[in-house]
């Protein structure tokens, strides 16, 4: 089952609830776990050291800030489009059998290349509703364009 972020699209004139419900559904692949030995040492960090795609999502505080900045109607419109592209991207990545990891609940993502030099990202500093990073040891992590994931993955992993 593809990742589907559930967001209420109710646009009634009455005040919407303060809390936004975004609930990811894990991709089909059984190799899509975010728990590793290293991860258990630092529960706030998702450690990546092999070829994979990493989905990151904003925390609830960031979502609330985006709703205020954009306005609720615009936020829900953008979120709906974004969710469609994320789900489509995951389907394309599953077709090429790329491990897909989800950073939900993490504060940091650490990519470690073959040379053992870590590339650390703070999730709360990433703008927008989230995205997908592509990674392969020996290369820098790459923030993919979710509107054309098939092309992006082919170019990055060539």
Phi, psi and omega in degrees: 000134181285159177292123178233120178267122184268118177230132179297130180253017180292120184243039179293161181285344178288158182298131179280156178302150181292327184268131178266131179264105173243115184237106179284147173250126184297145175299165185298319189304137180285343180277009185268054179258149177255002181265124176225170177300314180297322181299323181292338177288329179224094187295343180274352189241130172269117182265126180239125178222015178218168181304124182190171171245139182238122177268130174237148183227150177287156176280173185296327178294317178296320178299316179299318178298320179295320178299318180292314182295317185271336191091145187297316182297314179296319179303310183293328176293312179296318180299320179297313178297315181301315179299321177299313182292324177296314180298317178295319179297317180297318177302317181293320179291324177294326179297326179266010175058039177272129177301135182241124180247149180242130183270014181307131178085357180260155178258337183225153170237127178242116176265130178238119182276179181303323181283005177068011177276119182280147173240107187257132178239135171269119184298323183288355177261356180276128183281153174093192185271009181111174182193195178229128173259139174260142181216141172214130179307139183096351178233159173286148174300148185232122176283110185278152174277111185289349178279348178215056186298322180303310180295317182298313182295317179299317181292318183288319185267012181294000000 
